[in-house]
Amino acid sequence: MNRTLYTLLFHLGLPLVALRLFLRSRKAPAYGQRIGERFALNLPAMAKGGIWVHAVSVGESIAAAPMIRALLQAYPQLPVTITCMTPTGSERVRAMFADEPRIQHCYLPYDLPWAAGRFLVHVQPTLAVIMETELWPNHIHQCAKRGIPVALANARLSERSARGYARFAGLTQPMLAEMSLIAVQTETEAQRFRQLGARSECVQVTGSIKFDLSIDEQLLPRARALREQWQAGQRPVWIAASTHEGEDEIILAAHRQLREHHADALLILVPRHPERFNSVFELCRGQFPTVRRSSGEPVAADAAVLLGDTMGELLFLYALADIAFVGGSLVPNGGHNLLEPAALSLPVLSGPHLFNFLEIAAMLREAGALQEVDDAQGLAAEVRRLVELPRDAQRMGAAGLAVMKANQGALKRLLDALGRLI
């Protein structure tokens, strides 16, 4: 497949795109809003000539935040335009940069040549930065036509994804060849990009900027104060974060087994997608006394589950816990960011499906900071072990923090590489 055929198929698929938006809007009404932006219509007024950063959704937006703040500081004369694809990502961008007048935001238009071109005329960036591996052939080609350098930042490429891209070499190879910088997390991923057609001189191993996560010094004191307010300072508290459909039942079953031995144990359950908040609440409430975080109600002694149904609070919810399970890993989703709980010195648990974070998972596993489980029984046993052997939990937490500190510096290497393109 080449770009011409890809573009034709994209146009033919637009009715399906519209149907998907409609179906998603029934669960999350925000998907039915700002449709024009997805076709580069009704874009907000924007200052021209700055840096464009694309972060597809919430996770990428959070990962990009330190880089964006550093760019704002390094280039005070330039505006930064942030695009994303999801309402939750949009909400997170607006919340993180509400007080920054140089931040501009809209949805990224669909990958159609005329929409991509119209967007670039509207924004006229001097540099495009794409977070992780959100590759759109027409957007990249339209940038190349206009002489706008395109950088892929904090790039990830699993073996499975590389095989998928290789099947469409006629589309992938020219696209990667048009990119000016591919800043990858590991040498293994660098080699995969080179094999797919990226120019060797443009591929640079910078490491993962997720290791450069900075923790607000007030976060842990705030969390401790809230637990004391709940009179939960001595309760075993564990968190299951970024869960996907199919995982919540397993986690609740594990919690039931845990409470057979520790009847006061509290679970903080945080679904990955906001459109699942209500259904997961009903699932929890059918089995345990449950409090919604969004209600603002205190967690009383008889509450067994706190549902994390707010946006932008994941780090704080991690800070409330003693033990962390990271979701998207008991189902074949590839896992989520294991480094956020590690940065808070928490012992980290996950399922076996970590193909999006293989290298990071290996580092944590080899350091003794990560334990993988397969099912509810294994999860309950590990949480129970860490509750009953607090020194083991402390050792795991300290090992994870050590891995974080040993691998920091990726953000500076990335900023140096971007600086050469500006």
MOSUL-V406917 format. One record per backbone hydrogen bond with DSSP energy under -0.5 kcal/mol. NH is the residue of the N-H (numbers start at 1). CO is the residue of the C=O. E is the energy in kcal/mol with one decimal. If there is no record, write none. Layout:
nh = (NH NH)
co = (CO CO)
e = (E E)
This chain:
nh = (6 7 8 9 10 11 12 13 14 16 17 18 19 20 21 22 23 24 25 26 26 27 27 28 31 32 33 37 38 38 39 40 41 49 49 51 52 53 53 54 55 55 61 62 63 64 65 65 66 68 69 70 71 72 73 74 75 78 80 81 82 82 83 83 84 85 86 90 91 92 93 94 95 96 97 98 100 101 103 104 106 108 110 112 116 117 118 119 120 121 122 123 124 126 127 128 129 130 131 132 134 135 136 140 141 142 143 144 145 146 147 148 149 149 151 152 153 153 155 162 163 164 165 166 167 168 169 171 172 173 175 176 177 178 178 179 180 181 182 183 184 184 185 190 191 192 193 194 195 196 197 197 198 202 203 203 204 204 206 206 207 209 211 212 213 216 219 220 222 223 224 225 226 227 228 229 230 231 232 235 237 238 239 240 241 241 242 243 247 248 251 252 253 254 255 256 257 258 259 260 260 261 262 265 266 267 268 269 269 270 270 271 272 276 277 280 281 282 283 284 285 286 287 288 291 293 295 296 297 300 303 304 305 306 307 307 308 308 309 317 318 319 320 321 321 322 323 324 325 326 327 327 333 333 334 334 335 342 343 344 344 345 346 347 348 349 350 351 353 354 356 357 361 362 363 364 365 366 367 368 368 369 370 371 373 379 380 381 382 383 384 385 386 387 388 389 392 393 394 395 396 397 398 399 400 401 402 403 404 405 406 407 407 408 413 414 415 416 417 418 419 420 421 422)
co = (2 3 4 5 6 7 8 9 11 13 13 14 15 16 17 18 19 20 21 22 23 23 24 24 28 29 30 34 34 35 36 37 36 123 124 79 127 51 81 129 53 83 57 58 59 60 61 62 62 64 65 66 67 68 69 70 71 75 102 51 80 104 53 81 106 56 56 86 87 88 89 90 91 92 93 95 97 99 100 80 82 84 38 110 112 113 114 115 116 117 118 119 120 50 50 149 52 151 54 153 131 133 134 136 137 138 139 140 141 142 144 143 126 147 128 181 130 151 183 158 159 160 161 162 163 165 166 168 168 169 171 172 173 174 175 176 150 150 202 152 182 204 155 186 187 188 189 190 191 192 193 194 193 199 199 200 182 202 184 204 184 207 208 209 210 214 216 216 218 219 220 221 222 223 224 225 226 228 227 232 235 266 323 268 239 325 270 270 244 244 247 248 249 250 251 252 253 254 255 256 257 258 258 262 236 304 238 267 306 240 268 269 243 273 274 276 277 278 279 280 281 282 284 284 305 307 292 293 292 298 300 289 289 267 291 305 269 306 307 313 314 315 316 317 318 237 237 347 239 349 241 325 328 331 328 331 328 338 339 340 341 342 341 322 369 324 371 326 329 352 334 354 357 358 359 360 361 362 363 364 365 364 364 348 350 375 376 377 378 379 380 381 382 383 384 385 389 389 390 391 392 393 394 395 396 397 398 399 400 401 402 403 404 405 409 410 411 412 413 414 415 416 418 418)
e = (-2.5 -2.5 -2.1 -2.7 -2.3 -2.3 -2.4 -1.7 -1.4 -0.6 -1.9 -2.8 -2.2 -2.6 -2.3 -2.3 -2.8 -2.6 -2.2 -0.9 -0.6 -0.7 -0.8 -3.1 -2.5 -2.1 -1.5 -0.6 -0.6 -1.2 -2.0 -1.7 -3.0 -1.3 -1.0 -2.4 -2.9 -0.5 -3.3 -3.0 -0.5 -2.7 -2.2 -2.5 -2.3 -2.2 -1.1 -0.5 -0.5 -2.7 -2.6 -2.1 -2.3 -2.4 -1.9 -2.5 -2.3 -2.1 -2.4 -2.8 -0.6 -3.4 -2.5 -0.5 -0.8 -2.9 -0.9 -2.3 -2.6 -2.1 -2.3 -2.3 -2.1 -2.6 -1.9 -0.8 -1.6 -0.7 -1.6 -2.8 -1.4 -2.5 -3.3 -2.6 -3.2 -2.5 -2.0 -2.2 -2.2 -2.2 -1.9 -2.2 -3.0 -3.2 -0.9 -2.5 -3.2 -3.2 -2.8 -3.1 -0.7 -1.1 -0.5 -2.3 -2.5 -2.7 -1.8 -2.3 -2.5 -1.1 -1.3 -2.8 -0.6 -0.7 -3.0 -2.8 -3.1 -0.6 -2.8 -2.6 -2.1 -1.8 -2.6 -2.3 -1.2 -1.5 -1.0 -1.8 -2.9 -2.3 -1.2 -2.6 -2.1 -1.0 -0.7 -1.4 -2.1 -1.6 -3.1 -3.0 -0.9 -2.3 -1.7 -1.8 -2.3 -1.6 -2.2 -2.2 -2.4 -1.4 -0.6 -1.1 -2.3 -1.8 -0.6 -1.2 -2.5 -0.6 -2.4 -0.8 -1.7 -0.5 -1.5 -1.3 -1.0 -0.5 -2.0 -0.5 -2.2 -2.2 -2.8 -2.2 -2.0 -2.3 -2.2 -2.1 -2.0 -1.2 -3.4 -0.7 -0.5 -2.4 -2.4 -2.9 -0.5 -2.7 -0.9 -1.8 -2.4 -0.7 -2.4 -2.7 -2.0 -2.2 -2.3 -2.1 -1.9 -2.4 -2.4 -0.6 -0.7 -1.6 -2.4 -2.1 -3.0 -2.4 -2.7 -0.7 -2.2 -2.8 -0.6 -0.6 -2.8 -2.1 -1.8 -2.6 -2.2 -2.2 -2.0 -2.6 -3.2 -1.6 -1.9 -3.1 -2.4 -2.8 -1.2 -1.4 -0.5 -1.0 -1.5 -2.5 -1.7 -3.1 -3.0 -0.5 -2.9 -0.6 -1.5 -2.6 -2.7 -2.2 -1.0 -0.5 -1.6 -3.2 -1.0 -2.2 -3.0 -2.5 -3.4 -0.6 -0.6 -3.1 -0.5 -0.6 -2.8 -1.1 -2.5 -0.6 -0.8 -1.9 -2.2 -0.7 -1.8 -2.8 -1.7 -0.6 -2.6 -1.4 -1.6 -2.0 -3.0 -2.3 -2.4 -2.4 -2.9 -2.8 -1.6 -0.5 -1.2 -3.1 -0.9 -2.1 -2.8 -2.5 -2.9 -2.2 -2.0 -2.5 -2.5 -2.4 -2.2 -2.0 -2.6 -1.9 -1.0 -1.6 -2.6 -2.4 -2.4 -2.5 -2.6 -2.2 -2.1 -2.1 -2.0 -1.9 -2.0 -2.4 -2.2 -1.1 -0.8 -0.9 -1.8 -2.6 -2.7 -2.4 -1.9 -2.6 -2.5 -1.0 -1.9 -1.0)
